[in-house]
Amino acid sequence: MGSYDQSQLIRAIKIGLLCVQPRPEDRPTMSMVVLMLTSDIELPQPKDPSLDLYENNFNMNLDLDNISQNSLSTSSVLAPR
């Protein structure tokens, strides 16, 4: 197995994480990605996904008292033998 520079590996992973931010406007442009890969500029911090959900007003709370047996369903997938 070849050797690698651990700091360069971590930097590449961080850049990759910036490229998969949930909101496209939070992702770097390709020219910025090239600059980040070829220089030592400081990388921006990825946004916290939980904060992103909060900012977009997603309501993740379930009202379990209002769930009835009739509102639940099950599905089965049948496959040939």
N, CA, C and O atoms as a Maestro MAE file, in Angstrom:
{
 s_m_m2io_version
 :::
 2.0.0
}

f_m_ct {
 s_m_title
 :::
 protein
 m_atom[324] {
  # First column is atom index #
  i_m_mmod_type
  r_m_x_coord
  r_m_y_coord
  r_m_z_coord
  i_m_residue_number
  s_m_chain_name
  s_m_pdb_residue_name
  s_m_pdb_atom_name
  i_m_atomic_number
  :::
  1 25 0.845 -1.169 0.000 1 A "MET " " N  " 7
  2 3 0.000 0.000 0.000 1 A "MET " " CA " 6
  3 2 0.890 1.232 0.000 1 A "MET " " C  " 6
  4 15 1.877 1.279 0.734 1 A "MET " " O  " 8
  5 25 0.560 2.223 -0.807 2 A "GLY " " N  " 7
  6 3 1.363 3.427 -0.916 2 A "GLY " " CA " 6
  7 2 1.217 4.330 0.290 2 A "GLY " " C  " 6
  8 15 0.308 4.173 1.106 2 A "GLY " " O  " 8
  9 25 2.127 5.272 0.382 3 A "SER " " N  " 7
  10 3 2.054 6.226 1.492 3 A "SER " " CA " 6
  11 2 1.249 7.449 1.047 3 A "SER " " C  " 6
  12 15 1.073 7.698 -0.146 3 A "SER " " O  " 8
  13 25 0.781 8.182 2.009 4 A "TYR " " N  " 7
  14 3 -0.001 9.378 1.724 4 A "TYR " " CA " 6
  15 2 0.229 10.394 2.826 4 A "TYR " " C  " 6
  16 15 0.663 10.056 3.927 4 A "TYR " " O  " 8
  17 25 -0.069 11.639 2.510 5 A "ASP " " N  " 7
  18 3 0.027 12.717 3.482 5 A "ASP " " CA " 6
  19 2 -1.339 12.826 4.162 5 A "ASP " " C  " 6
  20 15 -2.333 13.173 3.525 5 A "ASP " " O  " 8
  21 25 -1.375 12.531 5.447 6 A "GLN " " N  " 7
  22 3 -2.649 12.499 6.173 6 A "GLN " " CA " 6
  23 2 -3.366 13.849 6.116 6 A "GLN " " C  " 6
  24 15 -4.589 13.877 5.982 6 A "GLN " " O  " 8
  25 25 -2.651 14.956 6.212 7 A "SER " " N  " 7
  26 3 -3.302 16.269 6.187 7 A "SER " " CA " 6
  27 2 -3.936 16.534 4.818 7 A "SER " " C  " 6
  28 15 -4.994 17.158 4.740 7 A "SER " " O  " 8
  29 25 -3.293 16.061 3.730 8 A "GLN " " N  " 7
  30 3 -3.880 16.230 2.399 8 A "GLN " " CA " 6
  31 2 -5.128 15.363 2.244 8 A "GLN " " C  " 6
  32 15 -6.102 15.776 1.614 8 A "GLN " " O  " 8
  33 25 -5.096 14.179 2.811 9 A "LEU " " N  " 7
  34 3 -6.258 13.292 2.761 9 A "LEU " " CA " 6
  35 2 -7.441 13.915 3.496 9 A "LEU " " C  " 6
  36 15 -8.561 13.923 2.983 9 A "LEU " " O  " 8
  37 25 -7.196 14.430 4.680 10 A "ILE " " N  " 7
  38 3 -8.262 15.064 5.465 10 A "ILE " " CA " 6
  39 2 -8.803 16.282 4.731 10 A "ILE " " C  " 6
  40 15 -10.012 16.513 4.723 10 A "ILE " " O  " 8
  41 25 -7.924 17.060 4.115 11 A "ARG " " N  " 7
  42 3 -8.350 18.239 3.352 11 A "ARG " " CA " 6
  43 2 -9.253 17.815 2.187 11 A "ARG " " C  " 6
  44 15 -10.284 18.442 1.944 11 A "ARG " " O  " 8
  45 25 -8.872 16.761 1.470 12 A "ALA " " N  " 7
  46 3 -9.677 16.294 0.337 12 A "ALA " " CA " 6
  47 2 -11.052 15.821 0.808 12 A "ALA " " C  " 6
  48 15 -12.054 16.065 0.135 12 A "ALA " " O  " 8
  49 25 -11.104 15.153 1.947 13 A "ILE " " N  " 7
  50 3 -12.387 14.698 2.498 13 A "ILE " " CA " 6
  51 2 -13.257 15.896 2.864 13 A "ILE " " C  " 6
  52 15 -14.455 15.902 2.582 13 A "ILE " " O  " 8
  53 25 -12.663 16.911 3.492 14 A "LYS " " N  " 7
  54 3 -13.430 18.109 3.862 14 A "LYS " " CA " 6
  55 2 -13.972 18.813 2.625 14 A "LYS " " C  " 6
  56 15 -15.112 19.278 2.623 14 A "LYS " " O  " 8
  57 25 -13.163 18.893 1.575 15 A "ILE " " N  " 7
  58 3 -13.626 19.522 0.334 15 A "ILE " " CA " 6
  59 2 -14.781 18.710 -0.249 15 A "ILE " " C  " 6
  60 15 -15.764 19.278 -0.725 15 A "ILE " " O  " 8
  61 25 -14.663 17.396 -0.213 16 A "GLY " " N  " 7
  62 3 -15.750 16.541 -0.686 16 A "GLY " " CA " 6
  63 2 -17.034 16.764 0.090 16 A "GLY " " C  " 6
  64 15 -18.119 16.784 -0.492 16 A "GLY " " O  " 8
  65 25 -16.917 16.931 1.404 17 A "LEU " " N  " 7
  66 3 -18.107 17.185 2.225 17 A "LEU " " CA " 6
  67 2 -18.741 18.531 1.889 17 A "LEU " " C  " 6
  68 15 -19.964 18.672 1.927 17 A "LEU " " O  " 8
  69 25 -17.910 19.517 1.561 18 A "LEU " " N  " 7
  70 3 -18.452 20.813 1.148 18 A "LEU " " CA " 6
  71 2 -19.250 20.681 -0.149 18 A "LEU " " C  " 6
  72 15 -20.229 21.398 -0.359 18 A "LEU " " O  " 8
  73 25 -18.829 19.764 -1.014 19 A "CYS " " N  " 7
  74 3 -19.469 19.591 -2.325 19 A "CYS " " CA " 6
  75 2 -20.808 18.864 -2.252 19 A "CYS " " C  " 6
  76 15 -21.555 18.860 -3.230 19 A "CYS " " O  " 8
  77 25 -21.122 18.256 -1.128 20 A "VAL " " N  " 7
  78 3 -22.383 17.516 -1.006 20 A "VAL " " CA " 6
  79 2 -23.308 18.141 0.039 20 A "VAL " " C  " 6
  80 15 -24.130 17.446 0.636 20 A "VAL " " O  " 8
  81 25 -23.176 19.439 0.257 21 A "GLN " " N  " 7
  82 3 -24.078 20.135 1.167 21 A "GLN " " CA " 6
  83 2 -25.514 19.964 0.674 21 A "GLN " " C  " 6
  84 15 -25.739 19.932 -0.536 21 A "GLN " " O  " 8
  85 25 -26.493 19.855 1.576 22 A "PRO " " N  " 7
  86 3 -27.885 19.646 1.164 22 A "PRO " " CA " 6
  87 2 -28.422 20.758 0.256 22 A "PRO " " C  " 6
  88 15 -29.184 20.488 -0.672 22 A "PRO " " O  " 8
  89 25 -28.032 21.989 0.520 23 A "ARG " " N  " 7
  90 3 -28.530 23.122 -0.267 23 A "ARG " " CA " 6
  91 2 -27.486 23.501 -1.315 23 A "ARG " " C  " 6
  92 15 -26.344 23.790 -0.957 23 A "ARG " " O  " 8
  93 25 -27.846 23.508 -2.593 24 A "PRO " " N  " 7
  94 3 -26.876 23.820 -3.649 24 A "PRO " " CA " 6
  95 2 -26.155 25.150 -3.450 24 A "PRO " " C  " 6
  96 15 -24.978 25.272 -3.790 24 A "PRO " " O  " 8
  97 25 -26.839 26.130 -2.912 25 A "GLU " " N  " 7
  98 3 -26.200 27.443 -2.729 25 A "GLU " " CA " 6
  99 2 -25.093 27.416 -1.676 25 A "GLU " " C  " 6
  100 15 -24.286 28.343 -1.609 25 A "GLU " " O  " 8
  101 25 -25.042 26.377 -0.861 26 A "ASP " " N  " 7
  102 3 -23.982 26.241 0.145 26 A "ASP " " CA " 6
  103 2 -22.757 25.506 -0.396 26 A "ASP " " C  " 6
  104 15 -21.725 25.448 0.273 26 A "ASP " " O  " 8
  105 25 -22.864 24.945 -1.602 27 A "ARG " " N  " 7
  106 3 -21.760 24.186 -2.196 27 A "ARG " " CA " 6
  107 2 -20.798 25.132 -2.918 27 A "ARG " " C  " 6
  108 15 -21.222 26.156 -3.454 27 A "ARG " " O  " 8
  109 25 -19.503 24.793 -2.935 28 A "PRO " " N  " 7
  110 3 -18.542 25.633 -3.664 28 A "PRO " " CA " 6
  111 2 -18.687 25.439 -5.174 28 A "PRO " " C  " 6
  112 15 -19.146 24.395 -5.640 28 A "PRO " " O  " 8
  113 25 -18.288 26.463 -5.924 29 A "THR " " N  " 7
  114 3 -18.251 26.340 -7.377 29 A "THR " " CA " 6
  115 2 -17.073 25.449 -7.758 29 A "THR " " C  " 6
  116 15 -16.183 25.211 -6.942 29 A "THR " " O  " 8
  117 25 -17.066 24.961 -8.986 30 A "MET " " N  " 7
  118 3 -15.958 24.106 -9.421 30 A "MET " " CA " 6
  119 2 -14.641 24.869 -9.411 30 A "MET " " C  " 6
  120 15 -13.601 24.306 -9.070 30 A "MET " " O  " 8
  121 25 -14.677 26.153 -9.786 31 A "SER " " N  " 7
  122 3 -13.427 26.923 -9.759 31 A "SER " " CA " 6
  123 2 -12.919 27.068 -8.325 31 A "SER " " C  " 6
  124 15 -11.709 27.077 -8.097 31 A "SER " " O  " 8
  125 25 -13.828 27.182 -7.360 32 A "MET " " N  " 7
  126 3 -13.421 27.261 -5.954 32 A "MET " " CA " 6
  127 2 -12.876 25.915 -5.483 32 A "MET " " C  " 6
  128 15 -11.921 25.871 -4.708 32 A "MET " " O  " 8
  129 25 -13.475 24.813 -5.947 33 A "VAL " " N  " 7
  130 3 -12.978 23.479 -5.589 33 A "VAL " " CA " 6
  131 2 -11.552 23.303 -6.095 33 A "VAL " " C  " 6
  132 15 -10.689 22.810 -5.368 33 A "VAL " " O  " 8
  133 25 -11.302 23.707 -7.344 34 A "VAL " " N  " 7
  134 3 -9.948 23.608 -7.905 34 A "VAL " " CA " 6
  135 2 -8.986 24.446 -7.080 34 A "VAL " " C  " 6
  136 15 -7.879 23.996 -6.780 34 A "VAL " " O  " 8
  137 25 -9.386 25.654 -6.708 35 A "LEU " " N  " 7
  138 3 -8.534 26.520 -5.888 35 A "LEU " " CA " 6
  139 2 -8.255 25.876 -4.533 35 A "LEU " " C  " 6
  140 15 -7.123 25.909 -4.051 35 A "LEU " " O  " 8
  141 25 -9.282 25.291 -3.920 36 A "MET " " N  " 7
  142 3 -9.094 24.644 -2.616 36 A "MET " " CA " 6
  143 2 -8.160 23.440 -2.724 36 A "MET " " C  " 6
  144 15 -7.378 23.178 -1.811 36 A "MET " " O  " 8
  145 25 -8.238 22.704 -3.841 37 A "LEU " " N  " 7
  146 3 -7.397 21.523 -4.021 37 A "LEU " " CA " 6
  147 2 -5.944 21.870 -4.349 37 A "LEU " " C  " 6
  148 15 -5.034 21.101 -4.041 37 A "LEU " " O  " 8
  149 25 -5.733 23.017 -4.965 38 A "THR " " N  " 7
  150 3 -4.386 23.360 -5.435 38 A "THR " " CA " 6
  151 2 -3.688 24.423 -4.604 38 A "THR " " C  " 6
  152 15 -2.586 24.847 -4.950 38 A "THR " " O  " 8
  153 25 -4.303 24.856 -3.525 39 A "SER " " N  " 7
  154 3 -3.672 25.873 -2.677 39 A "SER " " CA " 6
  155 2 -3.900 25.526 -1.212 39 A "SER " " C  " 6
  156 15 -4.512 24.509 -0.885 39 A "SER " " O  " 8
  157 25 -3.406 26.372 -0.357 40 A "ASP " " N  " 7
  158 3 -3.555 26.160 1.084 40 A "ASP " " CA " 6
  159 2 -4.553 27.134 1.706 40 A "ASP " " C  " 6
  160 15 -4.467 27.435 2.897 40 A "ASP " " O  " 8
  161 25 -5.514 27.634 0.893 41 A "ILE " " N  " 7
  162 3 -6.481 28.571 1.463 41 A "ILE " " CA " 6
  163 2 -7.289 27.865 2.542 41 A "ILE " " C  " 6
  164 15 -7.474 26.648 2.511 41 A "ILE " " O  " 8
  165 25 -7.763 28.657 3.493 42 A "GLU " " N  " 7
  166 3 -8.561 28.097 4.583 42 A "GLU " " CA " 6
  167 2 -9.908 27.642 4.040 42 A "GLU " " C  " 6
  168 15 -10.551 28.353 3.268 42 A "GLU " " O  " 8
  169 25 -10.324 26.458 4.449 43 A "LEU " " N  " 7
  170 3 -11.597 25.913 3.983 43 A "LEU " " CA " 6
  171 2 -12.743 26.437 4.838 43 A "LEU " " C  " 6
  172 15 -12.611 26.540 6.057 43 A "LEU " " O  " 8
  173 25 -13.878 26.773 4.202 44 A "PRO " " N  " 7
  174 3 -15.043 27.162 4.999 44 A "PRO " " CA " 6
  175 2 -15.587 25.959 5.752 44 A "PRO " " C  " 6
  176 15 -15.382 24.816 5.343 44 A "PRO " " O  " 8
  177 25 -16.272 26.215 6.836 45 A "GLN " " N  " 7
  178 3 -16.893 25.143 7.616 45 A "GLN " " CA " 6
  179 2 -18.176 24.715 6.922 45 A "GLN " " C  " 6
  180 15 -18.963 25.569 6.513 45 A "GLN " " O  " 8
  181 25 -18.409 23.406 6.778 46 A "PRO " " N  " 7
  182 3 -19.705 22.961 6.244 46 A "PRO " " CA " 6
  183 2 -20.817 23.365 7.209 46 A "PRO " " C  " 6
  184 15 -20.614 23.417 8.422 46 A "PRO " " O  " 8
  185 25 -21.986 23.647 6.656 47 A "LYS " " N  " 7
  186 3 -23.120 23.979 7.514 47 A "LYS " " CA " 6
  187 2 -23.569 22.732 8.250 47 A "LYS " " C  " 6
  188 15 -23.483 21.621 7.727 47 A "LYS " " O  " 8
  189 25 -24.040 22.923 9.450 48 A "ASP " " N  " 7
  190 3 -24.564 21.826 10.260 48 A "ASP " " CA " 6
  191 2 -25.918 21.416 9.678 48 A "ASP " " C  " 6
  192 15 -26.836 22.235 9.628 48 A "ASP " " O  " 8
  193 25 -26.059 20.159 9.236 49 A "PRO " " N  " 7
  194 3 -27.332 19.737 8.639 49 A "PRO " " CA " 6
  195 2 -28.532 19.952 9.548 49 A "PRO " " C  " 6
  196 15 -29.621 20.254 9.061 49 A "PRO " " O  " 8
  197 25 -28.358 19.803 10.860 50 A "SER " " N  " 7
  198 3 -29.496 19.996 11.760 50 A "SER " " CA " 6
  199 2 -29.922 21.455 11.768 50 A "SER " " C  " 6
  200 15 -31.111 21.750 11.889 50 A "SER " " O  " 8
  201 25 -28.972 22.370 11.642 51 A "LEU " " N  " 7
  202 3 -29.325 23.786 11.566 51 A "LEU " " CA " 6
  203 2 -30.020 24.087 10.253 51 A "LEU " " C  " 6
  204 15 -30.935 24.909 10.207 51 A "LEU " " O  " 8
  205 25 -29.594 23.430 9.185 52 A "ASP " " N  " 7
  206 3 -30.212 23.619 7.885 52 A "ASP " " CA " 6
  207 2 -31.679 23.208 7.938 52 A "ASP " " C  " 6
  208 15 -32.538 23.903 7.394 52 A "ASP " " O  " 8
  209 25 -31.970 22.094 8.582 53 A "LEU " " N  " 7
  210 3 -33.357 21.663 8.726 53 A "LEU " " CA " 6
  211 2 -34.156 22.672 9.534 53 A "LEU " " C  " 6
  212 15 -35.301 22.971 9.196 53 A "LEU " " O  " 8
  213 25 -33.563 23.197 10.599 54 A "TYR " " N  " 7
  214 3 -34.253 24.170 11.444 54 A "TYR " " CA " 6
  215 2 -34.545 25.440 10.658 54 A "TYR " " C  " 6
  216 15 -35.645 25.985 10.743 54 A "TYR " " O  " 8
  217 25 -33.561 25.914 9.891 55 A "GLU " " N  " 7
  218 3 -33.729 27.152 9.136 55 A "GLU " " CA " 6
  219 2 -34.818 27.022 8.081 55 A "GLU " " C  " 6
  220 15 -35.479 28.008 7.755 55 A "GLU " " O  " 8
  221 25 -35.012 25.833 7.547 56 A "ASN " " N  " 7
  222 3 -36.024 25.628 6.518 56 A "ASN " " CA " 6
  223 2 -37.390 25.288 7.100 56 A "ASN " " C  " 6
  224 15 -38.309 24.917 6.369 56 A "ASN " " O  " 8
  225 25 -37.520 25.415 8.420 57 A "ASN " " N  " 7
  226 3 -38.794 25.213 9.107 57 A "ASN " " CA " 6
  227 2 -39.384 23.823 8.906 57 A "ASN " " C  " 6
  228 15 -40.599 23.677 8.769 57 A "ASN " " O  " 8
  229 25 -38.546 22.820 8.887 58 A "PHE " " N  " 7
  230 3 -39.044 21.453 8.842 58 A "PHE " " CA " 6
  231 2 -39.519 21.094 10.240 58 A "PHE " " C  " 6
  232 15 -38.823 21.328 11.228 58 A "PHE " " O  " 8
  233 25 -40.691 20.532 10.307 59 A "ASN " " N  " 7
  234 3 -41.214 20.104 11.594 59 A "ASN " " CA " 6
  235 2 -41.008 18.608 11.701 59 A "ASN " " C  " 6
  236 15 -41.700 17.829 11.046 59 A "ASN " " O  " 8
  237 25 -40.058 18.207 12.524 60 A "MET " " N  " 7
  238 3 -39.725 16.800 12.653 60 A "MET " " CA " 6
  239 2 -40.437 16.143 13.836 60 A "MET " " C  " 6
  240 15 -40.195 14.972 14.130 60 A "MET " " O  " 8
  241 25 -41.310 16.885 14.512 61 A "ASN " " N  " 7
  242 3 -42.008 16.328 15.667 61 A "ASN " " CA " 6
  243 2 -43.227 15.536 15.206 61 A "ASN " " C  " 6
  244 15 -43.980 15.996 14.348 61 A "ASN " " O  " 8
  245 25 -43.419 14.372 15.763 62 A "LEU " " N  " 7
  246 3 -44.589 13.561 15.458 62 A "LEU " " CA " 6
  247 2 -45.567 13.642 16.618 62 A "LEU " " C  " 6
  248 15 -45.176 13.537 17.781 62 A "LEU " " O  " 8
  249 25 -46.825 13.827 16.300 63 A "ASP " " N  " 7
  250 3 -47.861 13.825 17.316 63 A "ASP " " CA " 6
  251 2 -48.385 12.399 17.426 63 A "ASP " " C  " 6
  252 15 -49.340 12.025 16.745 63 A "ASP " " O  " 8
  253 25 -47.757 11.608 18.285 64 A "LEU " " N  " 7
  254 3 -48.085 10.188 18.396 64 A "LEU " " CA " 6
  255 2 -49.486 9.949 18.935 64 A "LEU " " C  " 6
  256 15 -50.047 8.875 18.719 64 A "LEU " " O  " 8
  257 25 -50.065 10.920 19.629 65 A "ASP " " N  " 7
  258 3 -51.412 10.749 20.164 65 A "ASP " " CA " 6
  259 2 -52.460 10.713 19.054 65 A "ASP " " C  " 6
  260 15 -53.536 10.145 19.244 65 A "ASP " " O  " 8
  261 25 -52.165 11.306 17.905 66 A "ASN " " N  " 7
  262 3 -53.137 11.386 16.822 66 A "ASN " " CA " 6
  263 2 -52.971 10.286 15.777 66 A "ASN " " C  " 6
  264 15 -53.652 10.305 14.752 66 A "ASN " " O  " 8
  265 25 -52.092 9.347 16.016 67 A "ILE " " N  " 7
  266 3 -51.924 8.242 15.080 67 A "ILE " " CA " 6
  267 2 -52.855 7.113 15.504 67 A "ILE " " C  " 6
  268 15 -52.777 6.616 16.627 67 A "ILE " " O  " 8
  269 25 -53.726 6.721 14.599 68 A "SER " " N  " 7
  270 3 -54.640 5.621 14.900 68 A "SER " " CA " 6
  271 2 -54.184 4.371 14.158 68 A "SER " " C  " 6
  272 15 -53.344 4.430 13.259 68 A "SER " " O  " 8
  273 25 -54.750 3.252 14.550 69 A "GLN " " N  " 7
  274 3 -54.390 1.996 13.907 69 A "GLN " " CA " 6
  275 2 -54.762 2.030 12.428 69 A "GLN " " C  " 6
  276 15 -54.082 1.408 11.612 69 A "GLN " " O  " 8
  277 25 -55.820 2.738 12.072 70 A "ASN " " N  " 7
  278 3 -56.257 2.804 10.683 70 A "ASN " " CA " 6
  279 2 -55.311 3.612 9.803 70 A "ASN " " C  " 6
  280 15 -55.330 3.461 8.582 70 A "ASN " " O  " 8
  281 25 -54.493 4.459 10.394 71 A "SER " " N  " 7
  282 3 -53.609 5.284 9.579 71 A "SER " " CA " 6
  283 2 -52.287 4.595 9.273 71 A "SER " " C  " 6
  284 15 -51.466 5.115 8.517 71 A "SER " " O  " 8
  285 25 -52.086 3.421 9.865 72 A "LEU " " N  " 7
  286 3 -50.855 2.680 9.616 72 A "LEU " " CA " 6
  287 2 -51.091 1.637 8.536 72 A "LEU " " C  " 6
  288 15 -52.164 1.038 8.472 72 A "LEU " " O  " 8
  289 25 -50.102 1.420 7.694 73 A "SER " " N  " 7
  290 3 -50.229 0.392 6.670 73 A "SER " " CA " 6
  291 2 -48.921 -0.375 6.557 73 A "SER " " C  " 6
  292 15 -47.860 0.099 6.963 73 A "SER " " O  " 8
  293 25 -49.026 -1.559 6.000 74 A "THR " " N  " 7
  294 3 -47.831 -2.366 5.768 74 A "THR " " CA " 6
  295 2 -47.788 -2.740 4.299 74 A "THR " " C  " 6
  296 15 -48.821 -2.795 3.631 74 A "THR " " O  " 8
  297 25 -46.608 -2.992 3.808 75 A "SER " " N  " 7
  298 3 -46.425 -3.402 2.417 75 A "SER " " CA " 6
  299 2 -45.562 -4.646 2.387 75 A "SER " " C  " 6
  300 15 -44.648 -4.806 3.197 75 A "SER " " O  " 8
  301 25 -45.861 -5.518 1.451 76 A "SER " " N  " 7
  302 3 -45.059 -6.725 1.261 76 A "SER " " CA " 6
  303 2 -44.628 -6.797 -0.190 76 A "SER " " C  " 6
  304 15 -45.395 -6.471 -1.096 76 A "SER " " O  " 8
  305 25 -43.418 -7.220 -0.400 77 A "VAL " " N  " 7
  306 3 -42.919 -7.429 -1.752 77 A "VAL " " CA " 6
  307 2 -42.744 -8.926 -1.929 77 A "VAL " " C  " 6
  308 15 -41.997 -9.569 -1.192 77 A "VAL " " O  " 8
  309 25 -43.436 -9.468 -2.909 78 A "LEU " " N  " 7
  310 3 -43.360 -10.900 -3.165 78 A "LEU " " CA " 6
  311 2 -42.399 -11.149 -4.313 78 A "LEU " " C  " 6
  312 15 -42.464 -10.487 -5.348 78 A "LEU " " O  " 8
  313 25 -41.518 -12.098 -4.124 79 A "ALA " " N  " 7
  314 3 -40.555 -12.443 -5.166 79 A "ALA " " CA " 6
  315 2 -40.680 -13.927 -5.472 79 A "ALA " " C  " 6
  316 15 -40.942 -14.724 -4.572 79 A "ALA " " O  " 8
  317 25 -40.496 -14.307 -6.733 80 A "PRO " " N  " 7
  318 3 -40.565 -15.731 -7.062 80 A "PRO " " CA " 6
  319 2 -39.409 -16.494 -6.438 80 A "PRO " " C  " 6
  320 15 -38.344 -15.935 -6.175 80 A "PRO " " O  " 8
  321 25 -39.634 -17.772 -6.206 81 A "ARG " " N  " 7
  322 3 -38.587 -18.613 -5.615 81 A "ARG " " CA " 6
  323 2 -37.668 -19.142 -6.667 81 A "ARG " " C  " 6
  324 15 -36.726 -19.870 -6.355 81 A "ARG " " O  " 8
  :::
 }
 m_bond[323] {
  # First column is bond index #
  i_m_from
  i_m_to
  i_m_order
  :::
  1 1 2 1
  2 2 3 1
  3 3 4 2
  4 3 5 1
  5 5 6 1
  6 6 7 1
  7 7 8 2
  8 7 9 1
  9 9 10 1
  10 10 11 1
  11 11 12 2
  12 11 13 1
  13 13 14 1
  14 14 15 1
  15 15 16 2
  16 15 17 1
  17 17 18 1
  18 18 19 1
  19 19 20 2
  20 19 21 1
  21 21 22 1
  22 22 23 1
  23 23 24 2
  24 23 25 1
  25 25 26 1
  26 26 27 1
  27 27 28 2
  28 27 29 1
  29 29 30 1
  30 30 31 1
  31 31 32 2
  32 31 33 1
  33 33 34 1
  34 34 35 1
  35 35 36 2
  36 35 37 1
  37 37 38 1
  38 38 39 1
  39 39 40 2
  40 39 41 1
  41 41 42 1
  42 42 43 1
  43 43 44 2
  44 43 45 1
  45 45 46 1
  46 46 47 1
  47 47 48 2
  48 47 49 1
  49 49 50 1
  50 50 51 1
  51 51 52 2
  52 51 53 1
  53 53 54 1
  54 54 55 1
  55 55 56 2
  56 55 57 1
  57 57 58 1
  58 58 59 1
  59 59 60 2
  60 59 61 1
  61 61 62 1
  62 62 63 1
  63 63 64 2
  64 63 65 1
  65 65 66 1
  66 66 67 1
  67 67 68 2
  68 67 69 1
  69 69 70 1
  70 70 71 1
  71 71 72 2
  72 71 73 1
  73 73 74 1
  74 74 75 1
  75 75 76 2
  76 75 77 1
  77 77 78 1
  78 78 79 1
  79 79 80 2
  80 79 81 1
  81 81 82 1
  82 82 83 1
  83 83 84 2
  84 83 85 1
  85 85 86 1
  86 86 87 1
  87 87 88 2
  88 87 89 1
  89 89 90 1
  90 90 91 1
  91 91 92 2
  92 91 93 1
  93 93 94 1
  94 94 95 1
  95 95 96 2
  96 95 97 1
  97 97 98 1
  98 98 99 1
  99 99 100 2
  100 99 101 1
  101 101 102 1
  102 102 103 1
  103 103 104 2
  104 103 105 1
  105 105 106 1
  106 106 107 1
  107 107 108 2
  108 107 109 1
  109 109 110 1
  110 110 111 1
  111 111 112 2
  112 111 113 1
  113 113 114 1
  114 114 115 1
  115 115 116 2
  116 115 117 1
  117 117 118 1
  118 118 119 1
  119 119 120 2
  120 119 121 1
  121 121 122 1
  122 122 123 1
  123 123 124 2
  124 123 125 1
  125 125 126 1
  126 126 127 1
  127 127 128 2
  128 127 129 1
  129 129 130 1
  130 130 131 1
  131 131 132 2
  132 131 133 1
  133 133 134 1
  134 134 135 1
  135 135 136 2
  136 135 137 1
  137 137 138 1
  138 138 139 1
  139 139 140 2
  140 139 141 1
  141 141 142 1
  142 142 143 1
  143 143 144 2
  144 143 145 1
  145 145 146 1
  146 146 147 1
  147 147 148 2
  148 147 149 1
  149 149 150 1
  150 150 151 1
  151 151 152 2
  152 151 153 1
  153 153 154 1
  154 154 155 1
  155 155 156 2
  156 155 157 1
  157 157 158 1
  158 158 159 1
  159 159 160 2
  160 159 161 1
  161 161 162 1
  162 162 163 1
  163 163 164 2
  164 163 165 1
  165 165 166 1
  166 166 167 1
  167 167 168 2
  168 167 169 1
  169 169 170 1
  170 170 171 1
  171 171 172 2
  172 171 173 1
  173 173 174 1
  174 174 175 1
  175 175 176 2
  176 175 177 1
  177 177 178 1
  178 178 179 1
  179 179 180 2
  180 179 181 1
  181 181 182 1
  182 182 183 1
  183 183 184 2
  184 183 185 1
  185 185 186 1
  186 186 187 1
  187 187 188 2
  188 187 189 1
  189 189 190 1
  190 190 191 1
  191 191 192 2
  192 191 193 1
  193 193 194 1
  194 194 195 1
  195 195 196 2
  196 195 197 1
  197 197 198 1
  198 198 199 1
  199 199 200 2
  200 199 201 1
  201 201 202 1
  202 202 203 1
  203 203 204 2
  204 203 205 1
  205 205 206 1
  206 206 207 1
  207 207 208 2
  208 207 209 1
  209 209 210 1
  210 210 211 1
  211 211 212 2
  212 211 213 1
  213 213 214 1
  214 214 215 1
  215 215 216 2
  216 215 217 1
  217 217 218 1
  218 218 219 1
  219 219 220 2
  220 219 221 1
  221 221 222 1
  222 222 223 1
  223 223 224 2
  224 223 225 1
  225 225 226 1
  226 226 227 1
  227 227 228 2
  228 227 229 1
  229 229 230 1
  230 230 231 1
  231 231 232 2
  232 231 233 1
  233 233 234 1
  234 234 235 1
  235 235 236 2
  236 235 237 1
  237 237 238 1
  238 238 239 1
  239 239 240 2
  240 239 241 1
  241 241 242 1
  242 242 243 1
  243 243 244 2
  244 243 245 1
  245 245 246 1
  246 246 247 1
  247 247 248 2
  248 247 249 1
  249 249 250 1
  250 250 251 1
  251 251 252 2
  252 251 253 1
  253 253 254 1
  254 254 255 1
  255 255 256 2
  256 255 257 1
  257 257 258 1
  258 258 259 1
  259 259 260 2
  260 259 261 1
  261 261 262 1
  262 262 263 1
  263 263 264 2
  264 263 265 1
  265 265 266 1
  266 266 267 1
  267 267 268 2
  268 267 269 1
  269 269 270 1
  270 270 271 1
  271 271 272 2
  272 271 273 1
  273 273 274 1
  274 274 275 1
  275 275 276 2
  276 275 277 1
  277 277 278 1
  278 278 279 1
  279 279 280 2
  280 279 281 1
  281 281 282 1
  282 282 283 1
  283 283 284 2
  284 283 285 1
  285 285 286 1
  286 286 287 1
  287 287 288 2
  288 287 289 1
  289 289 290 1
  290 290 291 1
  291 291 292 2
  292 291 293 1
  293 293 294 1
  294 294 295 1
  295 295 296 2
  296 295 297 1
  297 297 298 1
  298 298 299 1
  299 299 300 2
  300 299 301 1
  301 301 302 1
  302 302 303 1
  303 303 304 2
  304 303 305 1
  305 305 306 1
  306 306 307 1
  307 307 308 2
  308 307 309 1
  309 309 310 1
  310 310 311 1
  311 311 312 2
  312 311 313 1
  313 313 314 1
  314 314 315 1
  315 315 316 2
  316 315 317 1
  317 317 318 1
  318 318 319 1
  319 319 320 2
  320 319 321 1
  321 321 322 1
  322 322 323 1
  323 323 324 2
  :::
 }
}
